[in-house]
Amino acid sequence: MERLREALLKAQYTVDGCLEALGPIAYSALSRSESVAASRAVRTNDSPVATLLKLFVLQESVDRSAAARALPLDDALAGGLLAEDRFDETVRALADIRPYGESDADWWLVSDLGSGLVTGHSSPMRPDYVLGVGGASTTLAQLTVREPVARALDVGTGCGVQALHLSRHADRIVATDVNHRALAFARLTAALSLDTDASRIDLRAGSLFEPVREERFDLVVSNPPFVISPESARGAGRFVYRDASLPGDELCRHFLEQVPGYLAEDGWCQILANWLHVEGVDWRERVAPWVRATGCDAWVVQREVQDPAEYAELWLRDSGDYGKPQYIELYQAYLDYFSAQRIEAVGFGWITLRAAGAELPAVRLEELTGPIEQPLGALVPDWFRRHAFVRETEDDELLASTPAPAPDLVLEQVARPSAGGWESVSTRLRQTTGVHRTGEIDPFGIALLGALDGQRTLGDVLDRVAEDHGLTPQALRSSALDAVRALIEEGFLAVG
């Protein structure tokens, strides 16, 4: 792997190098699984980076001599990464080697060749197909808390995306998967990307937490096979990487049921999940018992909701079934299953747990479908710290604190013309970064936020606002503290 790694670096087969070779339009098209623009961009380019793009990304055959100039050909053939056609002296890729990384790190993900490449030369997906990087995996990577930890666990590692990110801030990483082919690819990913540091990733076979019995971790992350499909209802999904072996959303519930036993004190768990919207039941009523049973502080965010047709279309495109003879039959099976189970929609989002050991854990389930500024991982601990502060701070301590409006906060007022001039319709607070949360606020709240400066105590400011509005200080103090706590929890007010 060392010789291949050196060749990829020398060829500038990196994220930046591929962007330069393809140009922004073709590069963007590839992110949508469209290959025409990319193939056109490198058609007459015989540079090593163009050859590698043709081989591993566009899945085209290239001349043997061109491949030999771009990488150690004999090693790639012997390692099963390439196959040779001796008749026409060409080689083709047997695996996808895709540039990936962070701003200061170049990595390569090794996975199965993409099956959904439009006009590409893809073949049908096998049941133990190993996916490369996708939208869900990048969402989890951006969401993950990046504080230094001693031990981290990646459940369902796939080709090893999350394990690579964990290697930046965890001393030791255990990565598990029920799919043995996934572990083989993850081993190649680690060897190619981390070189001599690859031994820090301990790869183990098994379902969910079976490979780590009796062990505890400071951070657990997982992009599990959460897809809800007709096949999973029968306990046999079509594809290991995405289809649960349990019916409906049982896999996510089962995961949350087990994970507390593997979290160290103050440990984190962050997973992506799907949950059902069943006729007559609010999704929060369905998911809340899952997280409350963990005994952890929990923040559950629903990011997207899809009706049965949208959901079926998404995953049938993902598996490359769109436009194939079996498409209509598979589509009908989704709709029949959802109808029989009274499923109106499927929610997608994330669940973050913190094993804080609180007697009354903070649990919040909310819908945030608007814009969110990624990466969010740096802000996740702040959410839990704010809720812990509100839980653990008595009224007298809160009155003695010196909060201030969050630096990203703006006040927006909407008015409409009326017979007497402009009539106020609404006044809202809005965060301009992070989750871009908004909330209505009344005149007393506006006055309070305007007077808080991080220097004067909350009690002093409340007394001043009471005086300005002709109220007794004690009356305002007793009625305002709950509102102040809510402003802190929402992130509109910062303390300390």
Secondary structure by P-SEA (a helix, b strand, c coil): caaaaaaaaaacccaaaaaaaccaaaaaaaaacccaaaaaaccccccaaaaaaacccccccccaaaaaaccaaaaaaaaccccccccccbbbbcccccccccccbbbbbbccccccccccccccccccccccccaaaaaaaaacccccccbbbbccccccaaaaaacccccbbbbbbccaaaaaaaaaaaaaacccccccbbbbbcccccccccccccbbbbbcccccccccccccccccccccccccaaaaaaaaacccccccccbbbbbccccccccccccccccaaaaaaaccbbbbbbcccccaaaaaaaaaaaaccccccaaaaaaaaaaaaaaaacccccccbbbbbbcccccbbbbbbbbcccccccccccaaaaaaaaaaaaacccaaaaaabbbcccccbbbbbbbbbccccccccccccccccccbbbbbbcaaaaaaaaaccccccaaaaaaaaaaaacccaaaaaaacaaaaaaaaaacccccc
